[in-house]
Amino acid sequence: MERLNSEKISSAQISILDNNTEWLGIPKTHLMECAGYSFAMEVIRKYYLDRTKTVLILCGTGNNGGDGFVIGRHLSSVGIKCKIILIGTPEKIRTKEAKLNWEIIYNSLNYSIENKIIKDSSEIKEYQNKILKGQTKYNLIIDGLLGTGIKGKLKEPISSAIDFINTLKLERNIPVVSIDVPSGLNPNTGDVEDKAIKANLVITFHRNKTGMNIDNEYIEEIIIKPIGIPEEAFIFIGRGDLLPTLKKRNYNSHKGEFGRMLVIGGSKNYSGAPAYSSLTGINFGIDLVITYTPHVIADILRSYSPNMIVRSSPGDWLNMKAYNEIALLSDWAYAILIGPGLGEEKETEELLVNLLKKYKNDKKKFVLDADALKLVRNHHDLIKGQNCILTPHENELKVMTKTTIASYNNISKRSSDIFKIAKKLDLNILLKGSYDYISNGKLLKINKTGCPEMAIGGTGDVLAGLCTSFIATRNPIFESACSGAFLNGYIGEFCKKKIGPRFTAMDMITNINNSIQNLI
């Protein structure tokens, strides 16, 4: 079963893994140290570097440059002469890990490592002429200029630095090794929009990147080196999974662009459940949240908050009389949640069946929760292959699929059970529990955030509301389920720490923003 661990990986996935590794307690400085050490040991072996050899390392102001600083440190530690050139200024070094390693070599290792700062292209050309005239000799050039975020035409002095490296390779036959990716090449597509390093070797970290192959003029050979990213960073959802899904409003956005969410639920017996889900969307920051409910509880829901927009249909339960209005609202919504407090009446099941037929035809994105999961147990044909998330707990999954699964802490077996069910139904399942298991039948991830104090009424409605909120802000379905589970559990932990062990679902809702701010 694939768990985001294919042989090739995108730069976005690497960023997720880096942040997840940090979430697991392994600092990014450790990863940079491992990357630099493994790179240095590989080039020493491959190019027979010793005390008689000299290496030139060109570094940019990002993490690739940071790797270059560490590489220089490890090469010099075994007596290999190194010159590190920073292309840019120290003030523009972008990450704390790269800045730390620059300060080490600049302030403390200026005896064993020669360093130079180049701020403009004219200085690069002067240095190039000096080398071409034979005044300085290098046995190897290491490219640490640019990483994975390359877009469009290159700026100076980076553009001239790439020309500099390519010229020395061609005219002085100096081998060039790139850190992780040849500078200027898009590692996701393999495209070069402007210019790129023509590397003899690329030593890439953890896994090869999706767009990097050796059948082009920019890469002759690729070696993959591990840097200490643990298996848990793939399997368990972390901060890295959450961050890309926390979308930001555009400067000129208008009301409705940052999410339109429809919550369908409630009955004469349950008014709190749909309110919890809707208030979750509101406090998450969704622009417009509409709650559709039976008339019997409509005014109760309105009383929860002036932010609640409530539409209703006559009666104690929702039925086919509500279909036309719900259908119009469904067309309006970016994401739909069906189920909180819905009830299990036969007339409600009829409404759900017809809505699911519409959603299948319209390719709508939705979440099925609570009572909707029980009502759909005889209608798997209507949900199979749909753009949806099912959020059952273990008993609801058993009722819905007539399947018994392994215990929550038997990770391998329970993962396999959930994976098979998700694959059979061809949709996303978020199984709630002490550990949340999320699968779409192709990928599987596990969430461990949360605490026992969350075993109270309403927290499942908050989870469903969060999943729908992530979908409403234009995130993919699987990622929305992962982020919803992670954030829901984290909010519970946050409330326990800030309020104490006796908090409520409303406490969680009012602390959504505080929790997010604590994570970013």
N, C-alpha and C positions, 0 to 999 in steps of 0.2 A: 504494500500500500504506500502511495506517495504521500509524504508529509512535508511538502515544500523542500524536498531534498533531491531534485532532479540533478542530472550530471552537469547541466548548465544552469546558470542563475542570473537574474537581472540585477542591475545596480540597485533598484528599489528594494529587492529582496535582501540584498547584502546589507543595506542600511537598516532594514527591519531586524536582521540577525545581530548586527552590531549593538543596536539599542536593547534587544532582548537579552543579549549576553550581559550587558551592563545591568539590566534589571535583575538578572540572576546573581549579581554581586561581583562580577568580574569587570574591573574598570577597563575603559577603552585604552588607557595607557598600556595595560597588559597586552591587549591585542596588537597594538602598534609595536611593542617591544618584540613580541613573537614574530610579527611580520618582518621587522627589520633583521632580526637574528637569522631567521630561516632563509631570507634572501641573501644575506651576507655569506652564510655557509655554502649556499648553492653556487654563487659566483666564484668563491674561492676554489671550490672543487672543479667547476667546469672550465675556468680560465686559468687554472694553475697559478693563482695569485700568491705572492709571497713578499718578503721584505724588499725585494728588488723592484717591485711593481708599484705603479701609481695609478690611482683611480680618480676620475673627475665625476662629481655628482651634481647635477643641476636640479634644483628644488623650487617648486612653486610655493604658494602660501596656503595650500590646503593640506589635507591629510596625506596625499602622496608625497608632498614635501616633507611632512613629519616622518614618514617612513624612511625617506632619504637621509634625514638627520640621524636616525637610529642606525641605519646601514653603515653610515660613515663611522659612527662610534664603534660598532662591532668590527669593522675592517681594521680600524686603527688599533684596536685592542690586541690584534695579533701582529702588529708591526707593519701593516700595509699602509703606504702613504696615501692620504686622501685630501682632495680639495673639494670643498662644498661651496657652491655658488647659489645664493638665494636670489632668485629672479623676482624682484619686488622689494618691499620694505618690511622689516620686522613688525611694524605696527599693523600691517594688513594680514598677518598670519591669522587664519580664521578659527581654528579650534584650540582649546586649551591644551590638548595632547600635543599638537604640533608646536605650539608656543613653548611648552615645557621643554621639549627636546631641542628646540633652537637655542633656548637660553642656556641649556647644559653645554652644548658645543661652543657657543659664542663666548660665554662667560668663564667656563671652567676647563675646556679642552682645547684651548687655542695653541697649545704646544704640540699636541699629537695630531691635530686636524687643522689644516689651513682653511680659512673661510673668507668669503668675499661676498659683498652685497652689490648687485647690479640693478640699477633703477630704470635705465632706459636703453634703447636699442643701440645707440652709438657706442656704449661701453662694450656691448656684446661683439660688435664688429671689430673694435680695437683688439679685444682679446682673441678673436678668431684669427686675425692677421698675425698676431704674436705666435700663435701655435703653428700656423701654416709656414711661418718663416723658420720653424724649427727651434725656437727659443724654449719651448716647453714640450715635453713628451708625456703622453698618457697611454696606458695599456688597455684601459676600459673606460667607457662612458656609461653612467647610469642616469636614466631619464626618470625624474620624479616631478615633472612640471605640472601635469594636469591629471585629474582623476576621471570620475564617471559623469561629472555634471557638464560636459562640454556641449555648447550650443552655438551655432552660427559662426560668424567670422571671428577669428582670434584677435585679441587685443595685443598691443605692444606692452612690455617687451617680450611677452611669451612667444609671439609669432616669430620674431627674430631669433629667439633661443632655439626654436624648433629647426629653423634653417641652419643655425650654427651646428647643432648636433648632426643633422643629415649631411652637412658639408664635410665635417671632420670624418664621418664614417666613410664617405665616398673618396675623399682626397688623401686621407692618411690611413685608411683601412683600419680604423679603430672600431672594435666591436661595440655595439650599443645594446644595453639591456634595459627594458622598461619595467617600472614598478607597477604591477597589477594590470595596466593597460597602456598601449602606446599613446602618448599625449596627442590629443587632437582627434583620435578615433572614438566614435561612439560605441561603447562596449555592448550596448543592447541591440544595435542594428548592424554594426560593422561599417557604417557609413563614415566618410570623411567629408565634411562640408567645406572645409577650407584647406588645411594642410595637416600632416601628422608625422610623427616620428616613424622612421623606417627601421624597425628594431630587428636585430639578429635573434633576440630572445625576449620573450615576455614571461616574467615570473609573476603569476597571478595568484591571488590568495583565496583559500578555502575551496572555491569551485571555479571552473572556467566560466566566462561570461557569455551570455546568449549570442552575441554578435561577433565573437572572436574566433577566427579560424586561421589556418596557416596557408590558405590558398589565395593569398593576396600579397601585394608589394610591401605591406606594413609589418607583417609578422612572419618570421621564418620558422620559429619554434615557440612552443608554449610549455611551460612547466608549472604545475599546480602545487602549492605548498599550504599545509594547514597552519592556522594561526591561533588555535585554541578555542574556536567557537564550539561549544558543547552541543550534544544532541538535544539537550533540553531547550536550547534556543529555537530549534525547529518545532519541537512538540508542544511546548507550553506557550500560551499567549502571554505577551509581555507589553511593556510600554512601546516597544518598536512597532507592534501591530496597530496600536491605538493611534499614534501620532499622525500617520498619513491620512487617517479617516476623519480627523478633526478639521473640517474644511473652514475656510475663512470667507467672509463676505467680500465681494468685489467692491471697489471704491464707489462705483456708480450703480450698485444693485438697487432694485426696488422691491417693495413688499411682495412676498411670494416666491422670489427667486431662491431664497435660502430655506426652502422646504415648504411643502404643503402636505399635511398629514391628516388622514381620516381614521377615526377610531369608531368601530361599529361594535356595540355591546350593551350590556346592562339589561335588566329585567326587573319585575316588581320586587324580586328578592334581593337583588344586588345592584346597588348604586355606586359603591365605592370603587369597584374594580375598574370600570371604564374611566372614572375620574382620575385614579392614580396614573393610568397610562397616558391620558391626555395632558395632565399636569406635568408629567415627565417630559413630553414633547415641548411643552411651553417653556419649562425651566431649562431645557437643553438649548433652547434658542431658536426652535423652528418658527418661521414667520407666521404661519397660519395653521392652526389645529382645529379641526371640526369634529365634534363628537355626535354620533347619531345613535339615538336611544329611544326606547318606548316613552310615550308621553307621561306615563305614570311616575317616572323619576326625573323627567327633564328639568323641572324647577329645582330639584334637589341638587342636580349637577351644576346648574347655574350658580347656586349659592356657594359653591366651593371657592369660586374666584371670579372676579369680573373679566378675567382673561379667557374664561371658558366660552367658546362658541358652540351652542347646542342646537341641533336640529332633532325633531322627534316625529314619531308616527303614533297614531292612536292605539291604545291597548296596553296590556301588561307585558307582552313579549313582542319582539320584532317578527314580522311575517311578510308575506308577499305584497301586502298593501304598501310596504315601504320600498319595494324594489325599484321603481322608477326614479324616486328621489335619490336613493343610495347609488344607483347606476350613474346618475349625473355627477354626483359628488365624487364617485370613483374615477370618472374621466378627468376631473379637476385635480385629484390628488397625485402626488409623486409616489406616495407609499401609503398602504392601507393596513390597519390592524383589525382583525376580526376575532372576537371571542371573549374578552374579559366580561364576566358576569352575564353572558349571553343567555344562559339557560339551555335546556335540552328538549324543549317542546318540539313536537313534530312539525308544526307550522314554521318554526325557526329553522329547522333542518331543510325544509323546502326552499326557504329564502337563501340559505347558504349554498345549496346545490346550484341554484340559478346564478348566483353571484360568481361562483367558481367557474361556471361555464363561460360567463362573460369575461372573467379575468384571463382564462385560458385563450380565448379568442383575441383579446386585446393585449395580451402579453404584459399584464399589469404586475407590479411588484408588491408583495403583501406578506404579512405575518399571520399565522394561525396560532392562537393561544387558547388555553383553558377549555371552556365548553366547546369551542369550535373543533378542537381535536377529537372530542368524543363524537360529535355529530358527523365527522368526516370518515369515521372508521369503516363505513360501508361504501365509500366513494373514492377509493384510491385512484381510480381512473381519471378523476377530475383534478387531482393535484399532481399526478405523475408528470415530471418534466417541467413543472411550473417555476416561475421566478419567485420562490417563496421560502420562508423560514418557518419551520414547525418548532415550537418551544415546549415540548412535553417534559414532565418529570417522569420518573421510572414507571409509576403505575399508569399514567396516561399513555405512555408509549406501549405498555403491555396491552391496554385496552384497545388502542388504535391498531396495533400490528399483530396482536396475539403472539408476541415474542417475549421470551425471558432472556435477559442479558446478564453478563457477569457483573460482579460487585464493582463499585466505583474505584477501588484501589487496585484492582487487577487490571492494570493499565493496558497490557497487551491484548488480553481477551476481550475486554469491554470495548477497546478501540476497534477491534476486528468486528464485533457484533454491530456497533453503530455504523461503521463503514459499510457493511453489507446491506443494512436497512436503507441507508441513504442512497447507495448505488442502485438498489432495486427500485426505489421510488423516484430516483433521479431528481432529488431536491435537497435542500439544506435542512439538516436536523440539528437543533441545539438541545441536547439532553441536559436538563438542569439537575444539580446534585451537589454533593460536597466538592466534587470536581465536575465542571461542565465539559461535555464532549461535543465537539462541533465537527460535522462532516457533510460534504456534498457528494460523496461517492467517488471523489477523485483525490481530495485532500482531507486531512484530519488534523485538528488541533485540540488541545486540552487547556481549559482555564482553571487555575488554582486560586484566584483571588476570591475573597469572601470570608465569612466567619459564621460560627454556629448561631450567633444572635440574629442572623438574617432569616432564620426559620420561623417567620411570623407572617401574618396576612398582609398581602399587598406587594411584597418584594418581587414576586413573579410578574405582577402587572407592570412594575417599574422596569424590569428586564425587557418585557415585550415592547414597552414604550421606547426604550433606548434602542433596541434593534430597528424599530420602525423609524426612529429619528435618524439613525445613520443611513438608512436607505433613502429617506426623504432628502438628505443632503447629498445625494447623488453618489453614494458609495456602492461598490459591488455587493451582491447578496452575501457571499461567504464572509467577506471582510466585515460586513455590518454585523453579522452574527458573532464573529470573534470579538469585535470591539464592544458590542453590547454586553456580552458576558463578562469581559474583563472590567469594563467601567462599572457595571452593576456591583460586582464583587468588591472593587476598590472603594466605591462609595460606602458600602457597608463597613469596610475596615476603617475608613475615614471617620464615619459617624461613631463607631465604637471608641476610637481614640479621642475624638473631640467632645462627644456627648456622654459617653459611658455605654455600658452593655445593654441598657434598656431604651433603645431608640425605636422609632416607628418607620413605616414606609414613607410617611410625610416628611420625617426628618431626612430621609435619603433624598427625596425630591428637592427639598429646599437647599440641600448641600451639593447638588450636581455641579454647579458652577465652581464652588470652592474646591471640589475634588479635582475637576479638570485643571484648574489653575495650579494645583499642587503637582500636577503631572507634566505640565508643559514647560 
